[in-house]
């Protein structure tokens, strides 16, 4: 456990430098951005657009799976950005089929949906509730935190979630963190080209992994029936704010440059295409702050100190 703790917590994270600058009582970067009129208007417009985009995709997918007969004995759910309700201009439509018994080739379902859903890039996964404990993949676990039911057959999805919660309730924190820190997206040195922020942006993820890990640990805490401290409530709120900032950055960049987020790092430092609060020095500070907040959230669990 000591090795995991060391890898999760850089000296910067433990000193809370980035998060103190972000969230100090007055004059903080967070406060300045929050009170910026252009940022407030953009937040309302972008999040409203994402809500409408999610609703439209949900309706289209529901009609498609009904017409193709793909929802019999299955729950159909959206995950990823559509599951979280924050789909971007370049987001894929990630669809999860949860089966009661038996399986169908993922490729069979995916090809049928792609032919039926014009205008969407569709990615499909098929799961059964009894495979949760065998999955040692961070992305599968993160899927559990962002499922949005599309059809009326809730049974298989409820079984999957119950199985996931049961497993998370008894799995050790060190096991979850071992998967997290071994993922190639993660490096605690924020100045390194392989830092969490740089890698998330390079791959167009925009803080999704850090936010997802916090949500996963939140789900685990609820599964164990443990109390949530005031510090943990505050950390989750701040983590969500940083994540939503990166969501808005992704969409602002897509709308102004007509390109996905993974080309953001190519933008010159002095560029004025984006508003001041999306310039790279500001975004890097918030990306680093998000990682520090997640480290602090992990440290808030007593077991990490005693293991």
Secondary structure, DSSP 8 states (H G I E B T S, - for coil): -HHHHHHH--HHHHHTHHHHHHH-SSS-HHHHHHT-HHHHHHHHHHHHHHHHHHHHHHHHHHHHHHHHT--TTEEEEEEHHHHHT---TT--EEEEEEESS----HHHHHHHHHHHSTT--EEEEEEEGGGGGG---HHHHHHTTS-EE-SS--HHHHHHHHHHHHHHHHS-HHHHHHHHHHSTT--S-TTSTTSHHHHHHHTT-TTHHHHHHHHHHHHHHHHTT----HHHHHHHHHHHHHHHHHHHHHHHHHHHHSS-GGGGGGS-TT--SS-GGGSHHHHHHHHHHHHHHHHHHHHTSHHHHH-
